[in-house]
Structures are given as C-alpha cells and as structure tokens.
Amino acid sequence: MLLAGAVSGRFEAGPFHLLASEGAVHTNKDHLGHLQTLARICTADEALFLATPYRVVNVTDAESQASGVRWWEELTGQSGEGRLTAALVK
C-alpha cells in the first residue's frame, strides 16, 4: 500500500500522477513509479512544485503498518491535507 500526502503553507502544485508526456502515455508504470518520476521533475522549480511525500507500507507487516500510521499522524498533525492510498500490485 502507498500513502501519500502534502504539507503546505502556500500555493504549490503537488503532482502525484503523470498521465502523458511528449510521445508517451505512462500506463505501464505503477503509482510508485509515477511519484518517483514526478519527484525528479519537481526539482526543476521547488518554489512551485512540491514533490508529494509518500510512504510504502507492507500491509502484512505490523511494524510497517504502525510506521505508516505514525507518519500519517505526524503529517496530519502539521495540517497536512490530502490522502491517497493505492495498492501496489506486482
């Protein structure tokens, strides 16, 4: 499972899915691949683009679940908003 969210005090674009780019439609990538690619793109203008923070949680591992919950509580405790939960199927 993938948890994603953002903390922001100003206007920022926080892309989380790359639909297409010149000459390509990115349907062959899972959501984690989209987030990783977009994090690299966001470095072009960090004043405007915010790489979406995320954590991968192994739902069959209790410590991984607890770590994901702690991260999410810290994020929302800082007025973080937005949420995405996506299954990573391999």
Legacy VTK file of the C-alpha trace (Angstrom):
# vtk DataFile Version 3.0
C-alpha trace
ASCII
DATASET POLYDATA
POINTS 90 float
0.000 0.000 0.000
1.141 3.523 -0.722
0.260 6.507 1.491
0.772 10.000 0.088
0.044 13.476 1.400
1.336 17.038 1.449
2.011 19.799 3.970
1.884 23.313 2.586
1.638 26.868 3.854
1.499 28.471 0.391
0.285 27.638 -3.087
2.240 24.751 -4.531
1.482 22.184 -7.162
1.954 18.689 -5.791
1.707 16.340 -8.768
1.004 12.696 -7.960
0.286 11.069 -11.317
1.895 11.513 -14.729
-0.678 10.825 -17.446
1.377 11.527 -20.554
4.399 13.333 -21.892
5.683 14.001 -25.374
5.400 10.769 -27.320
4.322 8.583 -24.384
1.337 7.538 -22.318
2.526 6.196 -18.958
0.044 3.393 -18.362
2.894 0.891 -17.984
4.053 2.361 -14.637
2.585 1.727 -11.217
1.751 4.679 -8.960
5.067 4.467 -7.125
6.878 4.852 -10.453
4.802 7.976 -11.177
5.666 9.509 -7.792
9.374 8.778 -8.241
9.448 10.319 -11.738
7.499 13.379 -10.607
9.801 13.877 -7.600
12.700 14.228 -10.047
10.697 16.662 -12.217
9.753 18.764 -9.165
13.412 19.612 -8.571
13.233 21.895 -11.651
11.298 24.543 -9.656
10.973 23.727 -5.971
9.305 27.082 -5.280
6.324 25.988 -7.377
6.381 22.203 -7.380
6.234 20.116 -4.225
7.260 16.500 -4.541
4.435 14.570 -2.921
5.675 12.902 0.267
4.786 9.220 0.464
5.475 6.009 2.331
5.193 2.436 1.161
3.502 0.253 3.771
3.617 -3.530 3.811
0.091 -4.347 4.961
1.144 -7.847 6.042
3.775 -6.491 8.470
2.597 -4.996 11.781
5.668 -2.740 12.225
5.337 -1.396 8.677
1.669 -0.659 9.355
2.493 1.089 12.654
5.230 3.130 10.963
2.772 4.216 8.258
0.208 5.236 10.869
2.811 7.242 12.815
3.935 9.033 9.633
0.348 9.817 8.698
-0.479 11.147 12.178
2.623 13.391 12.087
1.654 14.653 8.631
-1.943 15.430 9.546
-0.819 16.864 12.896
1.055 19.508 10.868
-2.134 20.418 8.968
-1.246 18.099 6.131
-4.140 17.525 3.807
-4.986 15.216 1.009
-4.565 11.480 1.001
-4.007 8.751 -1.454
-3.996 5.094 -0.647
-3.072 2.846 -3.535
-2.390 -0.847 -3.717
0.925 -1.750 -5.296
0.300 -4.880 -7.291
3.302 -6.592 -8.818
LINES 1 91
90 0 1 2 3 4 5 6 7 8 9 10 11 12 13 14 15 16 17 18 19 20 21 22 23 24 25 26 27 28 29 30 31 32 33 34 35 36 37 38 39 40 41 42 43 44 45 46 47 48 49 50 51 52 53 54 55 56 57 58 59 60 61 62 63 64 65 66 67 68 69 70 71 72 73 74 75 76 77 78 79 80 81 82 83 84 85 86 87 88 89
